[in-house]
Amino acid sequence: MNVAINPNKALWEKGDFTRVATTMREGGEALVAQFGIRQGMKVLDLGCGDGTTALPAAKLGADVLGVDIAANLVAAGNRRAKDMASPIAAFRKATLLICAPNQFRPPKRPALDH
């Protein structure tokens, strides 16, 4: 059985992008500040990597879910969340589906603020 390899996933899992992400930490914090993220907000970070923006949002008290296609980055984000003792930041591996607006069916879960 041939399993199709997602080239985007393969790219992001190929290298150590957590090293690159360390150079973007200040930018992630600035972006979160610019959005006005605050305690109690629900935030979805798509393409979260290792949490460059998700974790600063969680530090401010937001309930954050980070989603990324790369398992290695999701694992790194979960490690970083654990290291900062963040009970409100969670990371999940997922492939995002793009569809036409008339095909979209929103999930049955609470709305997100950002």
C-alpha positions as CSV (number, residue, x, y, z in Angstrom):
1,M,0.0,0.0,0.0
2,N,1.4,3.4,-1.0
3,V,0.8,6.1,1.5
4,A,1.0,9.6,0.1
5,I,3.5,11.8,1.8
6,N,2.4,15.4,2.5
7,P,5.3,17.5,1.2
8,N,4.5,20.4,3.6
9,K,4.6,18.1,6.6
10,A,7.8,16.5,5.4
11,L,9.4,19.9,5.0
12,W,8.5,21.1,8.6
13,E,9.6,17.8,10.1
14,K,12.8,17.6,8.2
15,G,14.9,20.2,10.2
16,D,15.1,21.6,13.6
17,F,12.8,24.6,13.2
18,T,12.7,25.1,17.0
19,R,16.2,26.7,16.6
20,V,14.8,29.1,14.1
21,A,11.8,29.8,16.3
22,T,14.1,31.0,19.1
23,T,15.0,34.0,17.0
24,M,11.3,34.9,16.7
25,R,10.2,34.9,20.3
26,E,10.1,38.7,20.7
27,G,8.1,39.0,17.6
28,G,5.6,36.4,18.9
29,E,5.2,38.3,22.2
30,A,4.8,41.6,20.3
31,L,2.1,40.1,18.0
32,V,0.1,38.8,21.0
33,A,0.4,42.2,22.7
34,Q,-0.8,43.9,19.5
35,F,-3.9,41.7,19.3
36,G,-4.8,42.6,22.9
37,I,-4.9,39.0,24.1
38,R,-6.0,38.8,27.8
39,Q,-7.1,36.4,30.5
40,G,-10.1,34.3,29.6
41,M,-10.0,34.6,25.8
42,K,-10.0,31.5,23.7
43,V,-7.3,31.5,21.1
44,L,-6.6,29.1,18.2
45,D,-3.1,29.3,16.8
46,L,-3.0,27.5,13.4
47,G,0.5,26.7,12.3
48,C,1.7,27.2,15.8
49,G,5.1,25.6,15.5
50,D,6.6,25.3,18.9
51,G,4.4,28.0,20.4
52,T,6.1,31.3,19.4
53,T,2.7,33.1,19.8
54,A,0.6,30.5,21.6
55,L,2.7,30.5,24.7
56,P,2.8,34.3,25.2
57,A,-1.0,34.3,24.8
58,A,-1.2,31.5,27.5
59,K,1.1,33.5,29.8
60,L,-1.5,36.3,29.6
61,G,-4.2,33.9,30.8
62,A,-5.8,33.0,27.4
63,D,-7.1,29.4,26.8
64,V,-4.9,28.5,23.9
65,L,-5.0,25.6,21.4
66,G,-2.0,25.4,19.0
67,V,-2.4,23.2,15.9
68,D,0.4,22.3,13.6
69,I,1.1,19.7,10.9
70,A,4.5,18.8,12.2
71,A,4.6,16.3,15.0
72,N,8.1,17.4,16.1
73,L,6.9,21.1,16.5
74,V,3.8,20.0,18.4
75,A,6.0,18.0,20.8
76,A,8.3,20.9,21.2
77,G,5.3,23.2,22.0
78,N,4.0,20.8,24.6
79,R,7.4,20.6,26.2
80,R,7.7,24.4,26.3
81,A,4.2,24.6,27.8
82,K,5.1,22.0,30.4
83,D,8.3,23.8,31.3
84,M,6.4,27.1,31.9
85,A,3.8,25.2,33.9
86,S,1.0,26.3,31.5
87,P,-2.2,24.4,32.2
88,I,-4.0,26.4,29.5
89,A,-1.8,25.8,26.4
90,A,-2.3,22.6,24.5
91,F,-0.8,21.6,21.2
92,R,-2.2,19.1,18.7
93,K,-1.0,17.7,15.4
94,A,-3.4,18.1,12.5
95,T,-3.6,18.7,8.8
96,L,-5.7,21.7,8.0
97,L,-8.3,21.3,5.3
98,I,-9.1,24.1,2.9
99,C,-12.6,24.1,1.4
100,A,-15.0,26.4,-0.4
101,P,-17.1,28.5,2.0
102,N,-20.3,26.7,1.1
103,Q,-18.6,23.4,2.1
104,F,-17.4,24.5,5.6
105,R,-19.1,23.1,8.6
106,P,-17.9,24.6,11.8
107,P,-17.1,22.2,14.6
108,K,-19.4,22.0,17.6
109,R,-17.3,23.6,20.2
110,P,-17.2,27.1,21.8
111,A,-16.3,30.0,19.7
112,L,-12.7,31.4,19.8
113,D,-11.9,35.0,20.4
114,H,-8.8,35.0,18.1
